[in-house]
Amino acid sequence: MKILLVDDHPMTVDGYLSALTKDKSVLFAPVFTKAYDCEQAYNIILAAVDEGQPFNLVIMDEGLPQYGAKGIKSGSDLAQFVNKIMPNCKIIMITAHTEVLLIYNITKNIHPNGLVIKNEITPDNLLEIVREVIKGNQYQSPMVKNCIQEIWKKELMIEDYNRQILFYLSKGFKIKDIEQTMAISSSAVQKRILKMKKAFGISDETGLVKEAFRLGFI
């Protein structure tokens, strides 16, 4: 298995390598390559493809020094290059930033197989993350999940229909009443309520209305 480790701190790269070689049962015959910026990683990836030996896994930091000549300004741009040139390669992205929009843009535009906040990584859980990704599973760290849930809530609440449904629920309307008032089907109302419950982590409609009030959505 060919693995590329990319971070602009050599000690971090060495730490990842040490963690990934601690348990021989996780990776089969791993061959590691290191890179410390977008330009170096770009050239290594291009050479690997030209040689017919693409990487199986890339673990990269989002905040990498850019490669201006190729328009690669960050790890996100590099990941998009990997997706294009090595479509079968799995990507685990690591970021030190917890801004909700950054996390959301990474998941929406890049679809990495794994996404984790840097300070959540330990030698043990890095192995588990890699194990999950190799098995074909998607991995999102707890902080990443929280960020995505926050933006999902906001996206749902941008829709006027959803806010209207919550408003009518707060006034004691039943599903049938909402259907007639808003001129949309009962199934459409129920689907929207179900999505909002999932986004807010609420199991009942009363709790959903209370949480929406608390957060200022209605």
Residue frames relative to the residue before (quaternion, step in Angstrom):
aa qw qx qy qz dx dy dz
M 1.0000 0.0000 0.0000 0.0000 0.00 0.00 0.00
K 0.2459 -0.7772 0.5662 0.1223 3.56 -0.78 1.07
I 0.0374 -0.8135 0.5782 -0.0490 3.55 -0.71 1.16
L 0.1599 -0.7708 0.6117 0.0785 3.56 -0.93 0.98
L 0.1406 -0.7768 0.6118 0.0502 3.56 -0.85 1.05
V 0.0048 -0.8246 0.5634 -0.0515 3.59 -0.64 1.12
D 0.2963 0.7024 -0.6065 0.2256 3.55 -0.74 1.14
D 0.4668 -0.7065 0.4497 0.2841 3.60 -0.99 0.72
H 0.6411 0.4444 -0.3388 0.5260 3.59 1.28 0.21
P 0.3919 -0.7548 0.4724 0.2314 3.64 -0.31 1.20
M 0.6396 0.5279 -0.3427 0.4413 3.59 1.00 -0.72
T 0.6159 0.5354 -0.3389 0.4681 3.58 1.12 -0.65
V 0.6374 0.5197 -0.3193 0.4709 3.57 0.97 -0.87
D 0.6668 0.4926 -0.3007 0.4714 3.58 0.90 -0.89
G 0.6226 0.5382 -0.3346 0.4592 3.59 1.09 -0.68
Y 0.6382 0.5111 -0.3225 0.4769 3.58 1.00 -0.81
L 0.6540 0.5205 -0.3111 0.4523 3.56 0.91 -0.95
S 0.6516 0.5186 -0.3102 0.4586 3.58 0.94 -0.90
A 0.6668 0.5050 -0.2999 0.4586 3.57 0.94 -0.89
L 0.7122 0.4761 -0.2614 0.4446 3.56 0.94 -0.91
T 0.6978 0.4278 -0.2810 0.5011 3.60 1.17 -0.30
K 0.4462 0.7173 -0.4348 0.3120 3.57 1.30 0.04
D 0.7737 0.2002 -0.0992 0.5929 3.56 1.07 -0.80
K 0.3285 -0.7976 0.4785 0.1643 3.58 -0.31 1.27
S 0.6204 0.5862 -0.3436 0.3917 3.61 1.20 -0.41
V 0.6036 0.5972 -0.3585 0.3878 3.60 1.19 -0.40
L 0.8046 0.1845 -0.0704 0.5600 3.58 0.86 -0.98
F 0.3254 -0.7469 0.5497 0.1847 3.56 -0.94 0.93
A 0.8442 -0.1718 0.0734 0.5024 3.57 -0.69 1.19
P 0.0700 0.8465 -0.5255 0.0488 3.62 0.69 1.02
V 0.1128 -0.7443 0.6541 0.0741 3.53 -1.14 0.75
F 0.1728 -0.8335 0.5222 0.0513 3.57 -0.42 1.25
T 0.0670 -0.7463 0.6603 0.0504 3.53 -1.20 0.71
K 0.2422 -0.7873 0.5557 0.1128 3.57 -1.01 0.86
A 0.0318 0.7612 -0.6477 0.0004 3.54 -1.22 0.63
Y 0.2740 -0.8130 0.5045 0.0971 3.56 -1.11 0.75
D 0.7832 0.1113 -0.1215 0.5995 3.58 1.26 0.13
C 0.7129 -0.4733 0.3014 0.4206 3.57 -1.27 0.22
E 0.6482 0.5295 -0.3289 0.4374 3.59 0.95 -0.83
Q 0.6750 0.4840 -0.2992 0.4697 3.57 0.84 -0.95
A 0.6633 0.5004 -0.3069 0.4641 3.58 0.91 -0.88
Y 0.6191 0.5545 -0.3343 0.4444 3.59 0.98 -0.87
N 0.7044 0.4677 -0.2688 0.4614 3.58 0.80 -1.00
I 0.6298 0.5249 -0.3282 0.4691 3.59 1.04 -0.74
I 0.6615 0.5040 -0.3003 0.4671 3.59 0.94 -0.92
L 0.6542 0.5172 -0.3080 0.4578 3.58 0.92 -0.93
A 0.6599 0.5057 -0.3039 0.4653 3.59 0.95 -0.88
A 0.6421 0.5314 -0.3260 0.4462 3.59 0.97 -0.83
V 0.6627 0.4907 -0.3012 0.4789 3.58 0.99 -0.84
D 0.6440 0.5293 -0.3172 0.4523 3.59 0.96 -0.86
E 0.6968 0.4551 -0.2554 0.4921 3.56 1.10 -0.72
G 0.4686 -0.6950 0.4284 0.3374 3.58 1.28 -0.06
Q 0.6332 0.4932 -0.3367 0.4924 3.57 1.19 0.55
P 0.0238 -0.8415 0.5397 -0.0091 3.60 0.57 1.15
F 0.5708 -0.5938 0.4440 0.3528 3.55 -1.24 0.40
N 0.4161 -0.6900 0.5388 0.2460 3.54 -1.21 0.60
L 0.8000 0.0563 0.0157 0.5972 3.54 1.14 -0.72
V 0.0689 -0.7601 0.6445 0.0469 3.55 -1.07 0.84
I 0.0995 -0.7536 0.6480 0.0488 3.55 -0.92 0.98
M 0.1026 0.8395 -0.5182 0.1270 3.57 -0.37 1.20
D 0.4598 -0.6407 0.5456 0.2836 3.49 -1.31 0.55
E 0.4893 -0.6588 0.4799 0.3103 3.59 -1.09 0.64
G 0.7539 0.4086 -0.2069 0.4710 3.59 0.97 -0.83
L 0.1840 0.8117 -0.5260 0.1749 3.56 0.56 1.19
P 0.5753 -0.5469 0.4650 0.3920 3.62 -1.18 0.47
Q 0.4672 -0.7437 0.4162 0.2356 3.55 -0.78 1.06
Y 0.2818 -0.6891 0.6341 0.2090 3.51 -1.42 0.22
G 0.2302 -0.8510 0.4586 0.1120 3.53 0.30 1.35
A 0.6176 0.5833 -0.3490 0.3957 3.59 1.00 -0.79
K 0.7548 0.3273 -0.1816 0.5386 3.59 1.14 -0.62
G 0.5112 -0.6776 0.4059 0.3386 3.58 1.26 0.17
I 0.4808 0.6372 -0.4530 0.3970 3.57 1.18 0.51
K 0.1029 -0.8695 0.4831 -0.0038 3.54 -0.08 1.34
S 0.8054 0.0832 -0.0143 0.5867 3.58 1.22 -0.29
G 0.6954 -0.4319 0.3578 0.4493 3.53 -1.33 -0.04
S 0.5887 0.5749 -0.3658 0.4349 3.59 1.12 -0.60
D 0.6595 0.4865 -0.3012 0.4875 3.60 0.96 -0.87
L 0.6367 0.5245 -0.3237 0.4634 3.56 1.02 -0.80
A 0.6431 0.5248 -0.3204 0.4565 3.58 0.99 -0.82
Q 0.6367 0.5136 -0.3291 0.4718 3.59 1.04 -0.74
F 0.6121 0.5312 -0.3340 0.4812 3.58 1.12 -0.68
V 0.6335 0.5194 -0.3209 0.4753 3.59 1.00 -0.84
N 0.6500 0.5235 -0.3194 0.4488 3.61 0.89 -0.92
K 0.6847 0.4937 -0.2784 0.4581 3.56 1.03 -0.84
I 0.7905 0.3593 -0.1725 0.4650 3.57 0.77 -1.05
M 0.7736 0.1629 -0.1040 0.6035 3.61 1.21 -0.49
P 0.1041 -0.8676 0.4825 0.0605 3.61 0.55 1.15
N 0.6924 0.4664 -0.2852 0.4708 3.60 1.14 -0.44
C 0.5237 0.6351 -0.4080 0.3948 3.56 1.29 -0.05
K 0.3405 -0.7269 0.5602 0.2045 3.57 -0.95 0.88
I 0.1922 -0.7937 0.5728 0.0699 3.56 -1.06 0.83
I 0.0730 -0.7390 0.6676 0.0543 3.53 -1.02 0.91
M 0.1338 -0.8035 0.5781 0.0474 3.57 -0.59 1.15
I 0.1406 -0.7693 0.6218 0.0411 3.52 -1.07 0.90
T 0.0128 0.8083 -0.5881 0.0248 3.57 -0.89 0.88
A 0.4026 -0.7053 0.5328 0.2379 3.54 -1.09 0.76
H 0.6535 0.5316 -0.2991 0.4482 3.57 1.27 -0.34
T 0.2177 -0.7951 0.5572 0.0995 3.55 -1.05 0.79
E 0.3085 0.7497 -0.5292 0.2503 3.60 1.18 0.39
V 0.5387 -0.6721 0.4097 0.3004 3.54 -0.79 1.09
L 0.6909 0.4909 -0.2956 0.4407 3.60 0.85 -0.95
L 0.6133 0.5393 -0.3529 0.4566 3.60 1.05 -0.69
I 0.6630 0.5008 -0.3004 0.4684 3.58 0.87 -0.98
Y 0.6607 0.5146 -0.3031 0.4547 3.56 0.93 -0.93
N 0.6666 0.5059 -0.3053 0.4544 3.60 0.92 -0.88
I 0.6188 0.5347 -0.3423 0.4626 3.59 1.05 -0.72
T 0.7000 0.4626 -0.2822 0.4651 3.58 0.82 -0.96
K 0.6981 0.4868 -0.2775 0.4458 3.58 0.99 -0.83
N 0.7813 0.3718 -0.1768 0.4692 3.58 0.87 -0.95
I 0.7743 0.3534 -0.1744 0.4952 3.59 1.05 -0.67
H 0.1337 -0.8255 0.5308 0.1379 3.59 1.08 -0.73
P 0.0871 0.8147 -0.5700 0.0613 3.62 0.67 0.97
N 0.5620 -0.6031 0.4454 0.3493 3.56 -1.18 0.54
G 0.7828 0.0707 -0.0441 0.6167 3.54 1.24 -0.55
L 0.0039 0.7810 -0.6244 0.0105 3.57 -1.08 0.75
V 0.0839 0.8119 -0.5642 0.1243 3.56 -0.68 1.12
I 0.4481 -0.6513 0.5419 0.2853 3.56 -1.16 0.68
K 0.5866 -0.6541 0.3482 0.3268 3.56 -0.81 1.05
N 0.7224 0.4486 -0.2820 0.4442 3.60 0.85 -0.85
E 0.5714 0.5640 -0.3912 0.4498 3.58 1.27 0.13
I 0.5852 0.6172 -0.3636 0.3800 3.58 1.23 -0.34
T 0.0005 -0.7373 0.6756 0.0034 3.50 -1.15 0.85
P 0.6668 -0.4901 0.3484 0.4403 3.63 -1.16 0.31
D 0.6778 0.4968 -0.2992 0.4520 3.58 0.99 -0.79
N 0.7440 0.4063 -0.2730 0.4549 3.59 0.74 -0.92
L 0.5278 0.5926 -0.4308 0.4297 3.62 1.16 -0.27
L 0.6311 0.5229 -0.3205 0.4749 3.55 1.02 -0.78
E 0.6674 0.4994 -0.3015 0.4629 3.57 0.95 -0.86
I 0.6188 0.5398 -0.3356 0.4616 3.58 1.05 -0.79
V 0.6720 0.4903 -0.2882 0.4744 3.56 0.88 -0.97
R 0.6260 0.5438 -0.3353 0.4471 3.57 0.98 -0.85
E 0.6704 0.5028 -0.2947 0.4592 3.59 0.92 -0.95
V 0.6746 0.4998 -0.2966 0.4551 3.58 0.90 -0.94
I 0.6433 0.5233 -0.3215 0.4572 3.59 0.97 -0.84
K 0.6563 0.5125 -0.2986 0.4663 3.56 1.10 -0.73
G 0.5775 -0.6075 0.3692 0.4015 3.58 1.26 -0.15
N 0.5347 0.6259 -0.4046 0.3983 3.57 1.27 0.19
Q 0.4467 -0.6483 0.5438 0.2905 3.54 -1.26 0.44
Y 0.0966 -0.7971 0.5928 0.0623 3.59 -0.96 0.81
Q 0.0444 0.7517 -0.6570 0.0379 3.52 -0.99 0.97
S 0.4269 -0.7162 0.4900 0.2544 3.55 -0.74 1.05
P 0.6958 -0.4867 0.3169 0.4227 3.63 -1.18 0.40
M 0.6781 0.4808 -0.3057 0.4643 3.61 0.89 -0.85
V 0.6133 0.5340 -0.3435 0.4697 3.58 1.08 -0.68
K 0.6478 0.5205 -0.3176 0.4566 3.58 0.92 -0.89
N 0.6440 0.5235 -0.3213 0.4560 3.57 0.99 -0.82
C 0.6463 0.5206 -0.3138 0.4613 3.58 0.99 -0.87
I 0.6718 0.4993 -0.2950 0.4609 3.56 0.90 -0.93
Q 0.6363 0.5297 -0.3259 0.4565 3.57 1.01 -0.80
E 0.6391 0.5325 -0.3262 0.4489 3.59 1.00 -0.81
I 0.6985 0.4496 -0.2859 0.4777 3.60 0.86 -0.89
W 0.6049 0.5516 -0.3533 0.4528 3.58 1.12 -0.66
K 0.6112 0.5412 -0.3432 0.4645 3.58 1.02 -0.78
K 0.6894 0.4902 -0.2843 0.4513 3.55 0.82 -1.03
E 0.6349 0.5284 -0.3306 0.4564 3.59 1.01 -0.79
L 0.6563 0.5135 -0.3062 0.4602 3.55 0.96 -0.89
M 0.7170 0.4663 -0.2518 0.4529 3.56 0.98 -0.88
I 0.5088 0.6190 -0.4317 0.4142 3.60 1.25 -0.14
E 0.6367 0.5474 -0.3212 0.4380 3.56 1.11 -0.72
D 0.4669 -0.6990 0.4717 0.2662 3.58 -0.76 1.07
Y 0.6089 0.5727 -0.3566 0.4172 3.59 0.99 -0.81
N 0.6782 0.5005 -0.3030 0.4447 3.58 0.87 -0.94
R 0.6633 0.4906 -0.3093 0.4729 3.59 0.95 -0.82
Q 0.6343 0.5259 -0.3289 0.4615 3.58 1.05 -0.74
I 0.6300 0.5335 -0.3301 0.4576 3.58 1.00 -0.85
L 0.6641 0.4924 -0.3022 0.4745 3.57 0.92 -0.89
F 0.6224 0.5407 -0.3416 0.4511 3.57 1.00 -0.78
Y 0.6957 0.4678 -0.2812 0.4669 3.58 0.84 -0.95
L 0.6071 0.5350 -0.3528 0.4698 3.59 1.07 -0.67
S 0.6534 0.5218 -0.3137 0.4499 3.58 1.01 -0.83
K 0.6819 0.4630 -0.2740 0.4956 3.58 1.23 -0.49
G 0.6052 -0.6054 0.3361 0.3928 3.57 1.29 0.16
F 0.3834 0.7250 -0.4902 0.2950 3.60 1.23 0.26
K 0.3553 -0.6892 0.5887 0.2286 3.56 -1.21 0.66
I 0.7124 -0.4472 0.3156 0.4392 3.58 -1.29 0.28
K 0.6596 0.5123 -0.3095 0.4546 3.59 0.92 -0.90
D 0.6323 0.5301 -0.3289 0.4594 3.59 1.03 -0.79
I 0.6600 0.5060 -0.2999 0.4675 3.56 0.99 -0.92
E 0.6057 0.5643 -0.3452 0.4422 3.58 1.03 -0.81
Q 0.7121 0.4510 -0.2617 0.4702 3.58 0.84 -0.98
T 0.6755 0.5119 -0.2997 0.4380 3.58 0.97 -0.85
M 0.7802 0.3450 -0.1630 0.4957 3.57 0.94 -0.95
A 0.3579 -0.7647 0.4655 0.2655 3.59 1.31 -0.16
I 0.5592 0.5073 -0.4587 0.4685 3.57 0.89 1.01
S 0.6229 -0.5986 0.3585 0.3537 3.57 -1.11 0.67
S 0.6347 -0.5319 0.4059 0.3866 3.54 -1.27 0.47
S 0.6474 0.5234 -0.3262 0.4478 3.60 0.98 -0.83
A 0.6395 0.5144 -0.3279 0.4679 3.61 1.03 -0.75
V 0.6296 0.5215 -0.3258 0.4749 3.59 1.02 -0.79
Q 0.6772 0.5044 -0.2904 0.4502 3.58 0.88 -0.98
K 0.6384 0.5252 -0.3248 0.4594 3.59 1.02 -0.80
R 0.6600 0.5012 -0.3084 0.4669 3.58 0.98 -0.84
I 0.6406 0.5128 -0.3210 0.4729 3.57 1.00 -0.80
L 0.6412 0.5316 -0.3203 0.4512 3.58 0.98 -0.84
K 0.6460 0.5147 -0.3144 0.4679 3.60 0.97 -0.85
M 0.6723 0.4942 -0.2986 0.4633 3.57 0.94 -0.88
K 0.6107 0.5389 -0.3427 0.4681 3.59 1.04 -0.74
K 0.6671 0.5024 -0.2980 0.4624 3.56 0.92 -0.92
A 0.6679 0.5108 -0.3015 0.4495 3.58 0.92 -0.90
F 0.7483 0.3903 -0.2128 0.4924 3.57 0.96 -0.85
G 0.4184 -0.7194 0.4631 0.3048 3.57 1.26 -0.16
I 0.4897 0.6432 -0.4197 0.4126 3.57 1.14 0.75
S 0.3331 -0.7827 0.4968 0.1722 3.60 -0.93 0.88
D 0.7823 0.2602 -0.1490 0.5460 3.62 1.15 -0.41
E 0.6362 -0.5821 0.3645 0.3516 3.55 -1.23 0.57
T 0.6160 0.5499 -0.3489 0.4433 3.59 1.06 -0.72
G 0.6664 0.4953 -0.2887 0.4768 3.56 0.96 -0.90
L 0.6176 0.5514 -0.3358 0.4492 3.57 1.09 -0.75
V 0.6609 0.5041 -0.2990 0.4687 3.56 0.93 -0.93
K 0.6503 0.5207 -0.3129 0.4562 3.60 0.93 -0.88
E 0.6752 0.4899 -0.2952 0.4658 3.59 0.94 -0.89
A 0.6393 0.5213 -0.3214 0.4650 3.58 1.03 -0.79
F 0.6251 0.5173 -0.3237 0.4866 3.59 1.09 -0.72
R 0.6581 0.5350 -0.3085 0.4306 3.55 0.91 -0.97
L 0.7387 0.4096 -0.2149 0.4903 3.57 1.01 -0.83
G 0.5363 -0.6817 0.3697 0.3331 3.56 1.31 0.07
F 0.4243 0.7163 -0.4642 0.3023 3.60 1.18 0.40
I 0.7719 0.1316 -0.1109 0.6120 3.60 1.22 -0.37
